[in-house]
Amino acid sequence: MNTLVSTIREKYLHALDQIATAARKSNRNPAEARLVVVTKSQPLEVAQAAIEAGARILGENYPEEGVTKIQSLGNQTGVEWHMIGHVQSRKARLVADHFALLHSLDSLKLAQRLSRFAGEAERILPVLLEFNVGGEETKSGWNASDESTWDSLLPELAGLLDLPHLRICGLMSMPPLGKDAEDSRRFFRQVRRLRDHLADQLPGADWSELSMGTSMDYVVAVEEGATLVRVGTAIVGERRHTSEADASWTP
Ligand SMILES: *Cc1c(COP(=O)(O)O)cnc(C)c1O
């Protein structure tokens, strides 16, 4: 094992251990909380090392960058690639063709395009719906910060259930950046309450997945019911660059 792999492996195993402890603490089965290792803006060798270190789910934010990695590394058995970032309409086909799960579905229009492209690719794309529970202007997702407005979202969300080539599996959220992990707890609880509400109001879909928690707060997220945590820097280190532009990424 080279140094990069062993460094990542140590952090990966530590994260798994933290997740298992948090799950047991809240009387959950540790197997219900899966770890997505976020390799966005990391070079190919870091993604490769994460897989060698044991990562089974990799998360990417930018479709082109993700697809390049999938095409270089994706044929390894048992490895899943998830799209976790905002998807622009014109990138929808890349996502429909290449990713195992989209965490960040944030509009009906995008959903309609994804369903069409998934149909053309003769597949069903599993998706999570992204909700903005902090109400921040800069965040994507349906605004769910005010519980009294939840029911006004139902007609649009019901429209998603009718799309033939998407399969809704649950919710995703990215709470406001707090000063420590405890600041996220009330937002994670709100996401879970929203999930329970949607499961009640729109029983035609599966609402079981909750994607929430990043490097700074994934332990709290698991305590509050996360089934997928998205951890980048705590496992693979600082990102090499933070450019939003796919095109600037080179392997
Ligand atoms: C970058 C990112 C993460 C991972 O963040 P870290 O702080 O590196 O753990 C998780 N989720 C989303 C949506 C991201 O964009």
The ligand as a Gaussian input file, in Angstrom:
#p B3LYP/6-31G(d) Opt

LIG

0 1
 C      -18.095000      19.321000      -0.954000
 C      -19.351000      18.733000      -0.480000
 C      -19.357000      17.806000       0.573000
 C      -18.123000      17.398000       1.347000
 O      -17.661000      18.453000       2.150000
 P      -16.431000      18.215000       3.158000
 O      -16.466000      19.416000       4.018000
 O      -15.204000      18.153000       2.294000
 O      -16.675000      16.961000       3.865000
 C      -20.584000      17.243000       0.912000
 N      -21.716000      17.561000       0.280000
 C      -21.736000      18.437000      -0.732000
 C      -23.028000      18.757000      -1.394000
 C      -20.564000      19.061000      -1.133000
 O      -20.613000      19.949000      -2.122000

